[in-house]
Amino acid sequence: MLLYVLESNGSSPGRQGFCMAVNVRGDMQGSIGGGIMEHKFVEMAKERLKARGLVQKADVKKQVHDKSVAMNQSGMICSGEQTILLYPAKEEDEATVQQIIASLEQNENGTLELSPTGISFSPIIPDGDFSFVQQSENDWLYHERTGHKNHLYVIGAGHCALAFTELMSRMDFYIHLYDNRENLNTFRQNNFVQEKTIVDDYSELMQIIPSGSNHYVVIMTFGYRTDTIAIKALLHKQFKYIGVLGSKKKMEKLFEDFKEEGIDETKLDHIYTPIGIQIKSETPEEIAVSIAAEIISIKNHR
C-alpha cells in the first residue's frame, strides 16, 4: 500500500510529497508525518492488504490536527491539516515504477501523476514541484516533479566541503563540486556529490553555472584570491542563495576591494557572509551544519 500526502496546510507534520510504503507484514519505508496519525494509517493499510479478496481502490482521506473538530480528526493537536492517499499497488503498476526508478538512477526529472485511475509517469518536467486539484472524492489529480528539485554548487573541495556535501547529500539537492586542484585528496575522497569538475581557473564558472530560482551556491575555495575570482564569475547571475565562507574581517576586506574597483554594491548585497547561521562553529562538521541550516531556512521560506 502506498501512502501519500497529496496536500498539506498549516503546521501539519506531513508535508506535501511525503510518502511511505507498507506491506502486509507491516514492513515500511518512508513517512507521512509520524505520530499517532501515521500509526493509524499504517494499521489501516495492513488491514486492507489482509482483505485480499475485496476489490481495493484508491482512497483519499483528509486529516485535521485538531481534537475540537467534528470530523476527520487525526489524533494530533499540532494544528494544520493534510490530505492522504491510500493506494493499493497493482501488478500493472510495476512498469511505471521501473520507469520512475530508471529516471531517478539517471538523475533525471519527470512527472509523477496520481489519480483515481492509478499511477503514471512522464519524462516531461513540470513547471512546479507539486500540484493537487480535487473536485470530489472521485475526481482529483496530483502531479509531482520527480528527481532532485534543487541544485547545489560547491566551489572548493577542501575539508569543509567534504563535511558539507556529506550532510547535504541526504537532502533533496543535486550537488556539483568544483576545484582547480586535481590531486587534492578531499576532492578525490568526495563520493557524496553527483558531479565533480576540475577547472583550470574559477573564472570558467561564468560559463558553467547557470542562474536558477532553485540554484544554491557555496564558495569555499583555498584562499582570498580564488574566492575573488569565483565571486566575480558569478556576481551577475541570479541564484536562490549564494554564500562565501570566510571570516568577517576577510570578507569586509574583499568587499571593500570590490567597491574600490567600481563593482555595484547592490550586486554584493545578496551574498550571504559570514556564511551560515551563527553557532560559533569551529570544526568542518560544525561549519557544515551552520551552512546547511541557513540554506534550509532560505529554501523553505514561504
BAFI-3210 file (N, C-alpha, C; in Angstrom, 3 decimals, decimal comma, padded with zeros to 6 digits):
// residues 302
n [1|2|3|4|5|6|7|8|9|10|11|12|13|14|15|16|17|18|19|20|21|22|23|24|25|26|27|28|29|30|31|32|33|34|35|36|37|38|39|40|41|42|43|44|45|46|47|48|49|50|51|52|53|54|55|56|57|58|59|60|61|62|63|64|65|66|67|68|69|70|71|72|73|74|75|76|77|78|79|80|81|82|83|84|85|86|87|88|89|90|91|92|93|94|95|96|97|98|99|100|101|102|103|104|105|106|107|108|109|110|111|112|113|114|115|116|117|118|119|120|121|122|123|124|125|126|127|128|129|130|131|132|133|134|135|136|137|138|139|140|141|142|143|144|145|146|147|148|149|150|151|152|153|154|155|156|157|158|159|160|161|162|163|164|165|166|167|168|169|170|171|172|173|174|175|176|177|178|179|180|181|182|183|184|185|186|187|188|189|190|191|192|193|194|195|196|197|198|199|200|201|202|203|204|205|206|207|208|209|210|211|212|213|214|215|216|217|218|219|220|221|222|223|224|225|226|227|228|229|230|231|232|233|234|235|236|237|238|239|240|241|242|243|244|245|246|247|248|249|250|251|252|253|254|255|256|257|258|259|260|261|262|263|264|265|266|267|268|269|270|271|272|273|274|275|276|277|278|279|280|281|282|283|284|285|286|287|288|289|290|291|292|293|294|295|296|297|298|299|300|301|302]
n.u [000,855|000,590|001,137|000,414|001,071|-000,954|-001,619|-000,927|-001,406|-000,800|000,557|001,042|002,548|003,192|004,346|003,460|004,011|005,355|005,764|005,068|005,596|003,848|003,753|001,956|002,970|003,693|006,094|007,847|008,654|009,764|007,720|004,716|004,512|004,567|003,917|000,749|-001,125|000,182|000,661|-001,983|-002,731|-000,932|-001,767|-004,325|-003,659|-002,430|-004,581|-006,258|-004,691|-004,665|-007,215|-007,536|-009,335|-011,174|-012,267|-009,993|-009,537|-008,218|-008,042|-008,860|-008,159|-008,929|-007,163|-007,345|-005,512|-006,572|-008,297|-010,731|-012,378|-015,218|-015,109|-012,886|-010,629|-007,198|-005,982|-003,864|-002,543|-001,293|-002,144|-003,160|-003,566|-003,821|-004,014|-004,418|-003,468|-004,411|-003,181|-003,573|-001,062|-000,733|-000,198|000,090|001,212|003,916|005,571|005,446|006,592|009,180|009,990|010,105|012,127|014,308|014,552|015,242|017,666|019,214|019,483|017,551|014,749|011,159|007,595|005,458|002,287|-000,651|-003,870|-007,426|-007,450|-004,991|-001,364|000,938|003,655|005,726|008,373|008,434|009,148|007,560|006,269|006,059|006,854|004,903|001,436|-001,961|-005,301|-008,643|-011,866|-013,917|-014,594|-013,963|-012,778|-009,943|-006,546|-003,095|000,128|003,652|006,968|009,524|012,714|015,743|015,004|016,392|019,503|022,824|025,752|029,022|031,904|035,146|036,930|037,766|038,320|036,074|034,179|033,940|032,761|030,427|029,126|028,653|026,701|024,658|024,041|022,092|019,773|017,360|019,047|020,832|024,162|026,924|030,408|033,328|036,777|040,171|042,303|043,526|044,662|043,916|043,327|040,881|039,119|039,260|038,368|035,729|032,704|030,118|028,791|027,020|028,292|031,640|034,025|036,973|038,455|040,433|040,658|038,847|037,325|036,061|033,646|031,675|030,655|029,864|028,096|024,705|022,191|019,414|016,254|016,105|018,673|021,602|024,507|027,680|030,624|033,814|036,694|040,315|041,583|041,846|042,336|041,349|038,704|037,859|038,011|036,080|033,735|033,490|033,032|030,455|028,871|026,977|024,877|021,704|020,624|019,024|020,347|023,506|026,556|029,564|032,353|034,253|036,144|034,756|036,353|037,989|036,076|035,044|037,252|037,487|035,067|035,385|037,498|036,204|034,339|036,030|036,939|034,821|032,585|029,140|027,405|024,914|025,032|026,483|024,993|023,283|024,794|025,510|027,317|029,277|029,133|026,478|024,446|024,894|026,541|028,820|030,541|033,284|034,755|035,076|032,763|030,929|030,790|029,655|027,074|026,080|026,013|024,332|021,963|021,331|020,859|018,689|016,804|016,483|015,576|013,113|011,643|008,650]
n.v [-001,188|002,146|005,149|008,533|011,981|014,233|016,871|019,612|021,792|024,626|023,819|021,157|017,989|016,238|016,931|018,137|015,718|013,934|010,476|006,946|003,378|000,404|-002,989|-006,154|-007,445|-005,418|-004,195|-001,242|001,767|005,120|008,063|009,678|011,725|010,875|010,041|009,505|009,632|008,640|006,025|005,108|005,121|003,289|000,924|000,804|000,437|-002,103|-003,710|-003,459|-004,627|-007,238|-008,028|-009,443|-010,484|-008,569|-005,920|-003,416|000,080|003,344|005,635|008,674|010,626|013,189|014,786|016,367|018,198|018,656|018,306|019,357|019,495|018,319|016,298|014,055|013,924|013,698|012,790|014,129|017,240|019,401|021,368|022,556|020,706|017,755|015,977|012,675|009,962|006,601|004,015|001,022|-000,913|-002,313|-005,141|-004,272|-001,812|-002,078|-001,596|001,197|001,940|000,969|002,674|005,103|004,526|004,117|006,691|008,171|006,948|007,855|010,431|012,197|014,384|014,279|013,694|012,615|011,215|010,957|009,617|008,853|006,754|005,557|005,160|007,063|007,988|010,498|011,631|014,316|017,493|019,164|022,536|023,388|022,158|020,692|019,814|019,846|019,103|018,923|017,952|016,350|013,400|011,329|012,591|013,890|015,107|014,669|016,012|015,665|016,833|014,727|013,410|015,305|018,423|020,693|022,392|022,309|024,105|023,748|025,439|024,788|022,258|021,400|020,382|021,389|021,438|018,726|017,721|019,249|018,571|015,890|016,019|017,452|015,683|014,005|015,238|016,935|017,672|018,118|017,763|019,680|019,782|021,766|022,353|023,576|021,963|019,105|016,831|016,931|015,523|015,514|016,129|013,900|011,976|012,573|011,267|012,000|013,646|014,393|015,290|015,974|018,399|019,539|022,644|024,855|027,464|029,512|031,428|030,265|029,409|031,166|030,440|027,869|027,504|027,980|030,586|030,337|029,703|027,733|027,233|026,939|028,332|027,810|029,189|028,221|028,309|027,847|030,216|033,840|035,042|033,163|032,979|035,542|035,490|033,519|034,672|036,987|035,779|034,854|036,907|038,395|036,759|035,145|033,661|031,400|031,356|032,505|032,124|032,891|031,395|032,485|034,603|037,390|039,675|039,126|039,035|041,612|043,039|041,972|042,817|045,590|045,943|045,207|047,275|049,444|048,843|049,561|047,978|047,464|048,063|046,939|044,521|043,054|042,879|040,689|038,543|036,047|036,372|036,652|033,195|030,894|030,058|031,690|029,928|029,702|027,887|025,649|023,292|021,451|019,888|021,160|023,636|022,832|022,110|024,633|026,059|024,433|024,688|027,376|027,404|025,634|027,114|029,281|027,920|026,827|029,038|030,750]
n.w [000,000|-000,900|000,744|000,617|000,921|-000,344|-000,123|002,058|004,853|006,988|010,213|009,737|010,278|008,267|005,181|001,872|-000,590|001,031|001,612|001,958|002,008|002,713|003,654|003,889|006,123|007,714|007,296|006,470|004,600|004,498|005,326|006,482|008,172|010,788|014,314|016,047|014,019|011,681|012,583|012,772|010,053|008,988|010,242|009,143|006,454|006,573|007,391|005,182|003,233|004,093|003,525|000,998|-000,792|-001,327|-003,500|-004,114|-003,989|-004,825|-002,130|-000,701|002,074|004,298|006,925|010,008|012,283|014,991|017,883|018,466|016,296|014,422|012,537|010,763|012,457|013,211|015,451|016,408|017,759|016,672|014,993|011,710|008,588|006,525|003,425|002,616|000,609|000,174|-001,562|-003,189|-004,451|-007,720|-009,893|-012,503|-012,162|-012,038|-014,306|-014,540|-012,094|-012,484|-014,535|-013,134|-011,270|-013,010|-014,085|-011,791|-011,128|-013,195|-012,525|-013,445|-014,180|-013,962|-014,312|-011,862|-011,697|-009,871|-009,555|-009,421|-011,216|-011,021|-011,031|-012,911|-015,121|-016,550|-018,679|-019,086|-017,759|-015,163|-014,556|-011,882|-008,521|-007,111|-007,469|-006,765|-007,276|-006,397|-007,091|-006,226|-004,225|-005,966|-008,049|-008,696|-008,910|-008,819|-009,209|-009,327|-009,367|-010,108|-008,972|-008,247|-006,837|-006,379|-007,021|-005,942|-005,859|-005,170|-004,564|-004,420|-002,793|-000,248|003,227|004,635|002,588|002,080|004,453|004,386|001,933|002,423|004,410|003,041|001,046|001,920|001,537|-000,594|-002,944|-005,909|-006,284|-007,250|-007,576|-007,535|-008,259|-008,522|-008,184|-009,067|-007,859|-005,238|-002,113|-000,642|-002,621|-004,298|-002,479|-002,121|-002,328|-002,219|-003,914|-006,984|-009,280|-010,167|-010,925|-012,433|-012,804|-014,784|-014,091|-011,849|-013,061|-015,153|-014,237|-014,869|-017,346|-016,772|-014,539|-014,298|-013,914|-011,640|-010,080|-008,244|-007,529|-005,618|-004,265|-002,899|-001,884|-001,157|-001,408|-001,700|-000,882|-000,489|-003,033|-004,918|-004,060|-004,729|-007,556|-008,128|-007,085|-008,676|-011,123|-010,857|-010,055|-011,485|-011,908|-011,168|-008,249|-005,939|-003,571|-002,491|-000,972|000,885|002,310|005,033|007,273|009,127|008,989|006,781|004,718|004,801|003,901|001,317|000,127|000,293|-001,460|-003,831|-004,074|-004,426|-006,927|-008,381|-008,504|-008,430|-005,466|-004,934|-006,163|-004,429|-002,180|-001,989|-001,280|001,037|003,916|006,869|006,151|006,859|009,789|012,919|015,128|016,475|015,232|014,712|013,871|010,709|010,454|012,163|010,923|008,531|009,394|010,183|007,757|006,213|007,692|007,257|004,497|004,300|005,679|003,909|001,636|002,470|003,126|003,007]
ca.u [000,000|001,299|000,519|000,990|000,494|-001,277|-001,715|-000,783|-001,562|-000,524|001,666|000,949|003,871|003,416|004,291|003,103|005,059|005,789|005,130|005,619|005,054|003,592|003,297|001,014|003,672|003,954|007,359|007,549|009,689|009,255|006,911|003,714|004,483|004,814|002,935|-000,408|-001,794|000,868|000,385|-003,352|-002,790|-000,201|-002,661|-005,383|-003,084|-002,227|-005,887|-006,760|-003,883|-005,068|-008,503|-007,136|-010,452|-012,009|-011,792|-009,361|-009,413|-007,551|-008,895|-008,295|-008,704|-008,463|-006,853|-007,239|-004,764|-007,261|-009,258|-012,017|-013,200|-016,222|-014,814|-011,547|-009,566|-006,026|-005,485|-002,770|-003,027|-000,293|-002,857|-002,912|-004,268|-003,200|-004,843|-003,588|-003,921|-004,071|-003,253|-003,096|-000,259|-001,194|000,857|000,278|001,976|005,354|006,259|005,564|007,576|010,509|010,293|010,483|013,433|015,316|014,718|015,968|019,040|019,911|019,428|016,697|013,466|009,979|006,336|004,650|000,866|-001,541|-005,271|-008,259|-007,180|-003,735|-000,073|001,569|004,899|006,123|009,681|008,264|009,377|006,507|006,715|006,173|007,235|003,712|000,134|-003,071|-006,628|-009,689|-013,236|-014,775|-013,903|-013,506|-012,294|-008,795|-005,334|-001,863|001,361|004,869|008,232|010,385|014,136|016,216|014,300|017,325|020,903|023,791|027,061|030,023|033,144|036,205|036,696|038,568|037,733|034,722|033,312|033,711|031,769|029,187|028,442|028,161|025,449|023,645|023,709|020,916|018,613|016,931|019,935|021,800|025,341|028,050|031,614|034,358|038,059|041,227|043,417|043,100|045,163|043,507|042,800|039,476|038,346|039,195|037,624|034,343|031,755|028,788|028,239|026,664|029,246|032,899|034,636|038,214|038,559|041,773|040,548|037,475|036,596|035,283|032,330|030,724|030,023|029,462|026,988|023,626|021,252|018,257|015,499|016,322|020,119|022,263|025,948|028,521|032,016|034,726|037,927|041,554|042,036|041,273|042,425|040,434|037,348|037,584|037,763|034,811|032,637|033,352|032,483|029,039|028,265|025,876|023,863|020,629|020,502|018,212|021,264|024,941|027,272|031,017|032,979|035,383|035,965|034,126|037,398|038,394|035,020|034,984|038,353|037,162|034,004|035,953|038,256|035,235|033,758|037,067|037,009|033,644|031,501|027,899|027,163|023,682|025,401|027,100|024,048|022,585|025,752|025,487|028,638|029,839|028,188|025,932|023,878|025,969|026,518|030,227|031,069|034,738|035,220|034,395|031,430|030,068|030,597|028,701|025,736|025,629|025,688|023,142|020,799|020,993|020,300|017,362|015,932|016,180|014,803|011,756|010,975|007,469]
ca.v [000,000|003,419|006,261|009,728|013,262|014,958|018,304|019,925|023,206|024,958|023,159|019,711|017,358|015,599|017,942|017,671|014,908|012,875|009,218|005,730|002,120|-000,567|-004,289|-006,844|-007,814|-004,214|-003,572|000,051|002,721|006,472|008,644|010,678|012,735|010,282|010,182|008,620|009,614|007,686|004,684|004,772|004,825|002,041|-000,170|000,775|-000,163|-003,533|-004,374|-003,517|-005,598|-008,586|-008,316|-009,558|-010,865|-007,414|-005,009|-002,258|001,265|004,473|006,280|009,943|010,968|014,434|014,679|017,666|018,024|019,472|017,411|020,020|019,441|017,251|015,211|013,878|014,151|012,840|012,349|015,016|018,564|020,372|022,252|022,259|019,538|017,139|015,058|011,478|008,930|005,190|003,435|-000,369|-001,140|-003,418|-005,723|-003,467|-000,604|-002,357|-000,932|002,614|002,023|000,786|003,929|006,097|004,117|004,383|008,141|008,601|006,454|008,689|011,808|012,966|014,828|013,874|013,988|011,549|011,560|010,089|009,951|007,683|005,654|004,894|005,846|007,174|008,752|011,107|012,284|015,768|018,161|020,156|023,878|023,468|020,930|019,952|020,338|018,976|019,669|017,959|018,405|015,497|012,213|010,501|013,458|014,626|014,883|015,095|015,988|015,984|016,776|013,708|013,705|016,416|019,676|021,796|022,175|022,935|024,252|023,970|025,878|024,475|020,878|021,104|019,621|021,893|020,995|017,291|017,570|019,910|017,786|014,654|016,367|017,856|014,548|013,332|016,096|016,959|018,539|017,571|018,510|019,852|020,187|022,310|022,762|023,702|021,119|017,770|015,786|017,208|014,274|015,641|016,099|012,503|011,195|013,018|010,427|012,421|014,564|013,774|015,695|016,599|019,042|020,293|023,797|025,467|028,751|029,679|032,330|029,405|029,177|032,057|029,679|026,535|027,517|028,853|031,165|029,471|030,005|026,642|027,015|027,403|028,374|027,997|029,396|027,912|027,931|027,774|031,484|035,134|035,300|032,281|033,419|036,740|035,082|032,793|035,626|037,833|034,970|034,549|038,076|038,952|035,732|035,141|032,393|031,412|031,595|032,448|032,458|032,751|031,036|033,346|035,407|038,695|040,617|038,807|039,387|043,077|043,462|041,574|043,679|046,921|045,896|045,193|048,613|050,307|048,520|050,113|046,999|047,968|047,488|046,137|043,171|042,383|042,826|039,410|037,497|035,722|036,255|035,311|032,172|030,016|030,664|031,934|028,999|029,612|026,638|025,627|022,160|021,350|019,323|022,204|024,633|022,233|022,213|026,029|026,434|023,661|025,272|028,629|027,074|025,061|028,231|030,020|027,042|026,603|030,299|030,974]
ca.w [000,000|-000,961|001,467|000,004|001,325|-001,570|000,173|003,483|005,189|008,377|010,914|009,537|010,302|006,976|004,134|000,538|-001,197|001,946|001,217|002,536|001,507|003,786|003,164|004,767|007,358|008,490|006,905|005,847|004,230|004,329|006,398|006,113|009,229|012,092|015,370|016,114|012,717|010,815|013,111|012,383|008,624|008,760|010,634|008,144|005,249|006,834|007,385|003,803|002,494|004,519|002,890|-000,412|-001,650|-001,609|-004,533|-003,485|-004,838|-004,193|-001,144|-000,254|003,382|004,893|008,346|010,665|013,526|015,993|018,516|018,667|015,086|014,472|011,594|010,198|013,426|013,015|016,745|016,774|018,160|016,218|014,073|010,301|008,046|005,358|002,656|002,447|-000,319|000,347|-002,903|-003,242|-005,658|-008,556|-010,732|-013,719|-011,814|-011,994|-015,422|-014,186|-011,007|-013,078|-015,243|-012,128|-010,750|-014,042|-014,167|-010,599|-011,209|-014,174|-012,007|-014,339|-013,645|-014,704|-013,639|-011,276|-011,648|-009,110|-009,789|-009,110|-012,147|-010,702|-011,081|-014,224|-015,110|-017,811|-018,605|-019,231|-016,473|-014,920|-014,168|-010,431|-007,826|-006,706|-007,871|-006,359|-007,515|-006,057|-007,309|-005,413|-003,707|-007,083|-009,125|-008,181|-009,686|-008,136|-010,006|-008,586|-010,091|-009,524|-009,057|-007,419|-007,113|-006,134|-007,393|-005,048|-006,499|-004,133|-005,204|-003,472|-002,365|000,936|004,331|004,917|001,500|002,245|005,521|003,967|000,897|003,045|005,076|002,070|000,171|002,476|001,271|-001,992|-003,715|-006,862|-005,846|-008,169|-006,842|-008,422|-007,680|-009,538|-007,736|-009,484|-006,971|-003,863|-001,551|-000,262|-003,868|-004,733|-001,490|-002,035|-003,057|-001,803|-004,913|-008,268|-010,313|-009,742|-012,084|-012,257|-013,701|-014,818|-013,406|-011,385|-013,953|-016,048|-013,651|-015,526|-018,427|-016,319|-013,575|-014,777|-012,967|-011,406|-008,863|-007,290|-007,518|-004,400|-004,497|-001,715|-002,298|-000,054|-002,090|-000,913|-000,314|-000,842|-004,473|-005,649|-003,713|-005,526|-008,947|-008,182|-006,858|-009,864|-012,214|-010,618|-009,446|-012,259|-012,090|-010,179|-007,548|-004,724|-002,452|-002,738|000,249|000,809|003,580|005,369|008,476|008,914|008,588|005,414|003,785|004,742|003,030|-000,056|-000,366|000,119|-002,716|-004,917|-004,197|-004,991|-008,352|-009,036|-008,574|-007,854|-004,145|-004,936|-006,598|-003,284|-001,074|-001,888|-000,903|002,462|004,518|007,016|005,741|007,885|010,992|013,874|016,263|016,904|014,694|014,585|013,073|009,410|010,633|012,730|009,861|007,598|009,985|010,171|006,368|005,821|008,359|006,583|003,183|004,521|006,036|002,670|000,747|002,973|003,415|002,173]
c.u [000,887|000,488|001,202|000,291|000,291|-001,287|-001,529|-000,894|-001,238|000,662|001,614|002,342|004,209|003,254|003,944|004,275|005,629|005,071|005,772|004,936|004,939|003,192|002,467|001,652|003,926|005,315|007,039|008,802|009,035|008,425|005,881|003,547|004,658|003,655|001,779|-001,144|-001,142|000,620|-000,998|-003,430|-002,009|-001,082|-003,809|-004,898|-002,915|-003,549|-006,437|-005,985|-004,245|-006,376|-008,321|-008,300|-011,332|-011,404|-011,264|-009,288|-008,691|-008,531|-008,189|-008,975|-008,085|-008,262|-006,632|-006,587|-005,329|-008,374|-010,626|-012,923|-014,119|-015,848|-013,334|-010,422|-008,422|-005,555|-004,337|-003,321|-002,105|-000,873|-002,456|-003,709|-003,519|-004,171|-003,977|-004,260|-003,489|-004,263|-002,714|-002,341|-000,743|-000,047|001,132|001,020|003,485|006,118|006,462|006,608|008,991|010,934|010,788|011,868|014,536|015,596|015,535|017,425|019,876|019,951|018,633|015,421|012,334|008,741|005,679|003,208|000,125|-002,965|-006,113|-008,010|-005,848|-002,515|000,397|002,797|005,188|007,498|009,610|008,379|008,305|007,082|006,949|006,561|006,027|002,462|-000,938|-004,378|-007,646|-011,060|-014,219|-013,953|-013,300|-013,006|-011,187|-007,559|-004,139|-000,684|002,536|006,082|009,136|011,857|014,497|015,530|015,211|018,731|021,801|025,156|028,072|031,353|034,268|035,924|037,549|037,806|036,308|033,738|032,982|032,636|030,408|028,430|027,937|026,811|024,347|023,224|022,485|019,640|018,368|017,746|020,786|023,064|026,445|029,240|032,693|035,627|039,064|042,463|043,050|043,514|044,807|042,834|041,329|038,554|038,169|038,360|036,130|033,444|030,309|028,095|027,911|027,678|030,469|033,610|035,900|038,229|039,990|041,782|039,081|036,673|035,730|033,868|031,266|029,960|029,411|028,193|025,907|022,850|020,092|017,585|015,605|017,803|020,739|023,770|026,669|029,971|032,913|036,060|039,125|041,926|041,350|041,236|041,421|038,976|036,938|037,233|036,402|033,628|032,413|032,724|030,968|028,231|027,028|024,796|022,854|020,495|019,514|019,083|022,691|025,640|028,751|031,560|034,185|035,098|035,332|035,155|037,821|037,347|034,833|036,060|038,030|036,109|034,492|036,747|037,319|034,676|034,751|037,237|035,799|032,499|030,293|027,609|025,907|023,947|025,989|026,094|023,413|023,518|025,699|026,921|028,672|028,768|027,706|025,296|024,968|025,821|027,930|030,859|032,578|035,226|034,520|032,965|030,457|029,786|029,572|027,272|025,219|025,238|024,423|021,883|020,362|020,333|018,897|016,364|015,528|015,288|013,339|011,008|009,818|007,364]
c.v [001,232|004,463|007,537|010,970|014,091|016,464|018,502|021,429|023,414|024,196|021,647|019,087|016,631|016,616|017,313|016,934|013,846|011,583|008,046|004,517|001,154|-001,883|-004,992|-007,268|-006,605|-003,618|-002,261|000,848|004,080|006,931|009,593|011,699|012,199|010,415|009,219|008,533|008,604|006,254|004,218|004,374|003,556|000,841|-000,316|000,091|-001,669|-004,296|-004,498|-004,536|-007,031|-008,999|-008,450|-009,870|-009,696|-006,554|-003,749|-001,106|002,367|005,201|007,534|010,354|012,271|014,226|016,076|017,460|018,934|018,601|018,054|019,935|018,226|016,051|015,213|014,203|013,171|012,215|013,193|016,414|019,679|021,442|021,954|021,047|018,992|016,163|013,878|010,498|007,554|004,529|001,999|-000,620|-002,387|-003,933|-004,863|-002,160|-000,824|-001,635|000,553|002,812|001,886|002,015|004,996|005,789|004,448|005,873|008,656|008,165|007,259|010,155|012,727|013,398|014,333|014,247|012,705|012,036|010,501|010,568|008,732|006,499|004,967|005,797|005,915|008,061|009,270|011,733|013,798|016,413|019,221|021,505|023,974|022,137|020,062|020,628|019,347|019,722|018,584|018,584|017,638|014,294|011,371|011,306|014,352|014,257|015,472|014,951|016,327|015,878|015,771|014,092|014,885|017,714|020,891|021,399|022,975|022,920|024,635|024,262|025,733|023,133|020,477|020,343|020,083|021,439|019,512|017,048|018,121|019,079|016,455|014,903|016,664|016,719|013,788|014,120|016,166|017,962|017,689|018,406|018,477|020,356|020,621|022,623|022,874|022,885|019,653|016,685|016,023|015,979|014,372|015,737|014,658|011,651|011,497|012,180|010,801|013,299|013,807|014,098|016,336|017,129|019,781|021,427|024,310|026,763|028,949|030,672|031,533|029,167|030,053|031,324|028,365|026,553|028,483|029,493|030,196|029,778|028,892|026,263|027,686|027,285|028,631|028,072|029,198|027,433|028,038|029,093|032,703|035,342|034,454|032,584|034,602|036,391|034,417|033,742|036,482|037,063|034,805|035,762|038,571|037,914|035,780|033,744|032,536|031,782|031,569|032,935|032,191|032,459|031,939|034,155|036,749|039,705|040,388|039,278|040,900|043,623|043,150|042,508|045,112|046,997|045,928|046,594|049,588|050,063|049,040|049,130|047,538|047,270|046,617|044,710|042,357|042,137|041,452|038,259|037,290|035,540|037,109|034,240|031,355|030,757|030,718|031,056|028,771|028,291|026,749|024,514|022,161|020,824|020,351|023,296|024,127|022,361|023,652|026,476|025,728|024,272|026,563|028,353|026,503|026,162|029,040|029,187|026,935|027,878|030,499|032,469]
c.w [000,000|-000,202|001,003|000,512|000,059|-001,351|001,666|003,685|006,664|008,934|010,796|009,524|009,003|005,867|002,792|-000,099|-000,278|001,551|001,945|001,905|002,682|003,147|004,236|006,086|008,251|008,227|006,202|005,550|004,070|005,511|005,815|007,238|010,624|013,057|015,261|014,784|011,782|011,273|012,676|010,914|008,274|009,109|009,634|006,870|005,417|006,791|005,978|002,975|002,869|003,868|001,387|-001,337|-002,034|-002,717|-003,851|-004,481|-004,069|-003,286|-000,622|001,051|003,886|006,383|008,925|012,029|014,620|016,590|018,742|017,437|015,143|013,613|011,220|011,172|013,183|014,319|017,248|017,052|017,676|015,301|012,630|009,862|006,848|004,715|002,244|001,506|000,178|-001,004|-002,887|-004,557|-006,388|-009,413|-011,954|-013,436|-011,928|-013,102|-015,122|-013,099|-011,559|-013,881|-014,269|-011,581|-011,747|-014,155|-012,989|-010,655|-012,202|-013,751|-012,930|-013,609|-014,526|-013,913|-013,162|-011,227|-010,857|-009,338|-009,407|-010,030|-011,888|-010,775|-012,522|-014,113|-016,501|-017,653|-018,771|-017,850|-016,260|-014,497|-012,668|-009,824|-007,496|-007,248|-007,436|-006,550|-007,215|-006,241|-006,431|-004,954|-004,817|-008,267|-008,572|-009,000|-008,946|-009,089|-009,108|-009,509|-009,396|-009,711|-008,170|-007,836|-006,969|-006,569|-006,458|-005,725|-005,417|-004,816|-004,180|-002,819|-001,166|002,002|004,653|003,844|001,635|003,305|005,092|002,936|001,443|003,709|004,067|001,148|000,667|002,208|-000,237|-002,811|-004,667|-006,684|-006,903|-007,350|-007,829|-007,629|-008,810|-009,172|-007,971|-008,498|-005,504|-003,266|-001,172|-001,480|-004,326|-003,784|-001,497|-002,952|-002,741|-002,838|-006,189|-009,362|-009,679|-010,985|-011,676|-013,277|-013,672|-014,036|-013,026|-012,217|-014,936|-015,527|-014,282|-016,629|-017,938|-015,471|-014,055|-013,631|-012,766|-010,086|-007,835|-007,242|-006,297|-004,602|-003,178|-002,183|-001,085|-000,633|-001,139|-000,253|-000,896|-002,358|-005,245|-005,305|-004,586|-006,960|-009,078|-008,022|-008,098|-011,030|-012,089|-010,173|-010,176|-012,572|-010,947|-009,580|-006,392|-003,523|-002,967|-001,466|000,096|002,204|003,833|006,614|008,133|008,409|007,148|004,410|003,691|003,814|001,570|-000,648|-000,579|-001,179|-003,917|-005,154|-004,806|-006,481|-009,111|-009,180|-007,819|-006,525|-004,112|-005,394|-005,448|-002,169|-000,894|-001,517|000,611|002,960|005,781|006,806|006,938|009,040|012,058|015,118|016,790|016,455|014,466|013,664|011,711|009,542|011,204|011,703|008,854|008,110|009,891|008,766|005,906|006,427|007,668|005,232|003,314|004,865|004,808|001,768|001,177|003,312|002,458|001,866]
res [m|l|l|y|v|l|e|s|n|g|s|s|p|g|r|q|g|f|c|m|a|v|n|v|r|g|d|m|q|g|s|i|g|g|g|i|m|e|h|k|f|v|e|m|a|k|e|r|l|k|a|r|g|l|v|q|k|a|d|v|k|k|q|v|h|d|k|s|v|a|m|n|q|s|g|m|i|c|s|g|e|q|t|i|l|l|y|p|a|k|e|e|d|e|a|t|v|q|q|i|i|a|s|l|e|q|n|e|n|g|t|l|e|l|s|p|t|g|i|s|f|s|p|i|i|p|d|g|d|f|s|f|v|q|q|s|e|n|d|w|l|y|h|e|r|t|g|h|k|n|h|l|y|v|i|g|a|g|h|c|a|l|a|f|t|e|l|m|s|r|m|d|f|y|i|h|l|y|d|n|r|e|n|l|n|t|f|r|q|n|n|f|v|q|e|k|t|i|v|d|d|y|s|e|l|m|q|i|i|p|s|g|s|n|h|y|v|v|i|m|t|f|g|y|r|t|d|t|i|a|i|k|a|l|l|h|k|q|f|k|y|i|g|v|l|g|s|k|k|k|m|e|k|l|f|e|d|f|k|e|e|g|i|d|e|t|k|l|d|h|i|y|t|p|i|g|i|q|i|k|s|e|t|p|e|e|i|a|v|s|i|a|a|e|i|i|s|i|k|n|h|r]
***
